Amino acid sequence: MLARRKGKGQSFSDVIKEHFGPPLTVGEFKSRMRRRLEAGRAMSDETLDAIGGVIRSRADDPVRYPTR
């Protein structure tokens, strides 16, 4: 499916970013989840804080790709 949407000079990452848009910040994610919680359909603040902590901790431990 990605290959069909990929244009000349585009990477697969470009296609994915076009489809899904820019990534959310932790604050944006929490805000969206709070709105869902108010509607009775989402996670608690404690769960959102835990998710935020995991996301922030990833900045200190970036993924390393093997070199050839």
Backbone as CSV, one residue per row, in Angstrom:
resi,resn,N_x,N_y,N_z,CA_x,CA_y,CA_z,C_x,C_y,C_z
1,MET,0.823,-1.197,0.000,0.000,0.000,0.000,0.867,1.262,0.000
2,LEU,1.945,1.228,0.769,2.826,2.396,0.802,3.472,2.629,-0.556
3,ALA,3.903,1.540,-1.190,4.576,1.661,-2.481,3.661,2.309,-3.516
4,ARG,2.362,2.013,-3.463,1.423,2.607,-4.412,1.257,4.106,-4.186
5,ARG,1.393,4.547,-2.947,1.213,5.969,-2.627,2.507,6.766,-2.769
6,LYS,3.617,6.072,-2.852,4.931,6.712,-2.879,5.165,7.375,-4.232
7,GLY,5.510,8.646,-4.195,5.821,9.386,-5.415,7.318,9.378,-5.686
8,LYS,7.688,9.839,-6.853,9.103,9.897,-7.218,9.846,10.816,-6.241
9,GLY,10.946,10.324,-5.719,11.748,11.103,-4.782,11.233,11.075,-3.352
10,GLN,10.160,10.356,-3.095,9.598,10.272,-1.746,10.111,9.021,-1.052
11,SER,10.347,9.139,0.244,10.695,7.966,1.041,9.411,7.379,1.632
12,PHE,9.508,6.161,2.125,8.349,5.565,2.785,7.981,6.380,4.025
13,SER,8.986,6.924,4.700,8.709,7.779,5.862,7.893,8.998,5.466
14,ASP,8.208,9.590,4.304,7.440,10.742,3.826,5.972,10.376,3.624
15,VAL,5.744,9.204,3.030,4.373,8.753,2.762,3.625,8.564,4.081
16,ILE,4.267,7.946,5.042,3.642,7.712,6.351,3.319,9.046,7.027
17,LYS,4.262,9.983,6.997,4.035,11.289,7.620,2.898,12.044,6.946
18,GLU,2.797,11.927,5.615,1.684,12.561,4.910,0.348,11.987,5.361
19,HIS,0.314,10.683,5.529,-0.940,10.019,5.897,-1.357,10.320,7.334
20,PHE,-0.399,10.227,8.260,-0.718,10.362,9.681,-0.497,11.763,10.229
21,GLY,0.179,12.620,9.513,0.452,13.970,9.983,1.617,13.991,10.956
22,PRO,1.914,15.157,11.495,3.050,15.276,12.412,2.770,14.535,13.728
23,PRO,3.832,14.079,14.389,3.632,13.379,15.663,3.103,14.324,16.741
24,LEU,2.357,13.762,17.673,1.824,14.550,18.784,2.888,14.729,19.857
25,THR,2.843,15.868,20.520,3.664,16.028,21.716,2.951,15.312,22.865
26,VAL,3.652,15.113,23.953,3.041,14.491,25.133,1.851,15.327,25.593
27,GLY,2.009,16.647,25.589,0.929,17.535,26.021,-0.305,17.425,25.131
28,GLU,-0.092,17.356,23.812,-1.220,17.220,22.884,-1.931,15.880,23.089
29,PHE,-1.140,14.831,23.271,-1.721,13.512,23.500,-2.567,13.516,24.772
30,LYS,-2.000,14.069,25.855,-2.731,14.112,27.117,-4.019,14.921,26.989
31,SER,-3.965,16.034,26.269,-5.150,16.858,26.078,-6.242,16.090,25.333
32,ARG,-5.865,15.377,24.293,-6.846,14.589,23.544,-7.446,13.483,24.413
33,MET,-6.594,12.836,25.189,-7.084,11.753,26.034,-7.978,12.287,27.150
34,ARG,-7.676,13.479,27.686,-8.529,14.074,28.722,-9.924,14.364,28.164
35,ARG,-9.975,14.866,26.925,-11.285,15.133,26.308,-12.075,13.839,26.176
36,ARG,-11.393,12.763,25.816,-12.072,11.470,25.712,-12.516,10.988,27.090
37,LEU,-11.695,11.226,28.122,-12.039,10.834,29.482,-13.300,11.559,29.937
38,GLU,-13.381,12.855,29.630,-14.560,13.638,30.000,-15.815,13.086,29.335
39,ALA,-15.636,12.481,28.172,-16.766,11.880,27.466,-16.990,10.431,27.917
40,GLY,-16.191,9.994,28.903,-16.347,8.643,29.434,-15.715,7.552,28.591
41,ARG,-14.702,7.905,27.795,-14.137,6.928,26.872,-12.617,6.824,26.916
42,ALA,-11.967,7.215,27.992,-10.503,7.222,27.915,-9.830,6.807,29.214
43,MET,-8.543,7.126,29.291,-7.679,6.729,30.399,-7.658,7.783,31.500
44,SER,-7.223,7.358,32.670,-7.107,8.270,33.810,-5.869,9.152,33.652
45,ASP,-5.812,10.238,34.447,-4.633,11.105,34.440,-3.385,10.339,34.854
46,GLU,-3.522,9.409,35.790,-2.371,8.630,36.235,-1.798,7.802,35.083
47,THR,-2.672,7.195,34.301,-2.217,6.412,33.150,-1.552,7.319,32.123
48,LEU,-2.158,8.473,31.865,-1.575,9.420,30.909,-0.214,9.910,31.381
49,ASP,-0.069,10.182,32.679,1.227,10.605,33.219,2.274,9.514,33.054
50,ALA,1.877,8.262,33.264,2.807,7.144,33.098,3.248,7.019,31.642
51,ILE,2.313,7.165,30.719,2.659,7.115,29.291,3.615,8.259,28.959
52,GLY,3.328,9.445,29.456,4.206,10.596,29.222,5.603,10.350,29.743
53,GLY,5.710,9.714,30.903,7.022,9.400,31.459,7.812,8.447,30.579
54,VAL,7.133,7.455,30.041,7.807,6.504,29.149,8.290,7.218,27.888
55,ILE,7.441,8.061,27.329,7.816,8.789,26.105,9.012,9.694,26.368
56,ARG,8.978,10.426,27.485,10.092,11.316,27.804,11.376,10.529,28.051
57,SER,11.272,9.353,28.661,12.475,8.570,28.943,13.133,8.058,27.670
58,ARG,12.351,7.920,26.610,12.924,7.460,25.344,13.891,8.477,24.765
59,ALA,13.720,9.740,25.098,14.635,10.772,24.603,16.032,10.560,25.161
60,ASP,16.113,9.971,26.351,17.407,9.709,26.975,18.034,8.411,26.485
61,ASP,17.267,7.588,25.781,17.754,6.291,25.323,17.328,6.068,23.868
62,PRO,17.935,6.846,22.947,17.496,6.749,21.562,17.789,5.377,20.957
63,VAL,16.982,5.013,20.003,17.169,3.748,19.297,18.445,3.857,18.478
64,ARG,19.213,2.820,18.522,20.437,2.796,17.720,20.285,1.740,16.654
65,TYR,20.587,2.120,15.446,20.499,1.189,14.330,21.864,0.564,14.112
66,PRO,21.897,-0.722,13.787,23.195,-1.359,13.542,23.890,-0.744,12.335
67,THR,25.174,-0.606,12.450,25.953,-0.100,11.324,26.478,-1.284,10.521
68,ARG,26.671,-1.048,9.267,27.156,-2.130,8.396,28.628,-2.068,8.207
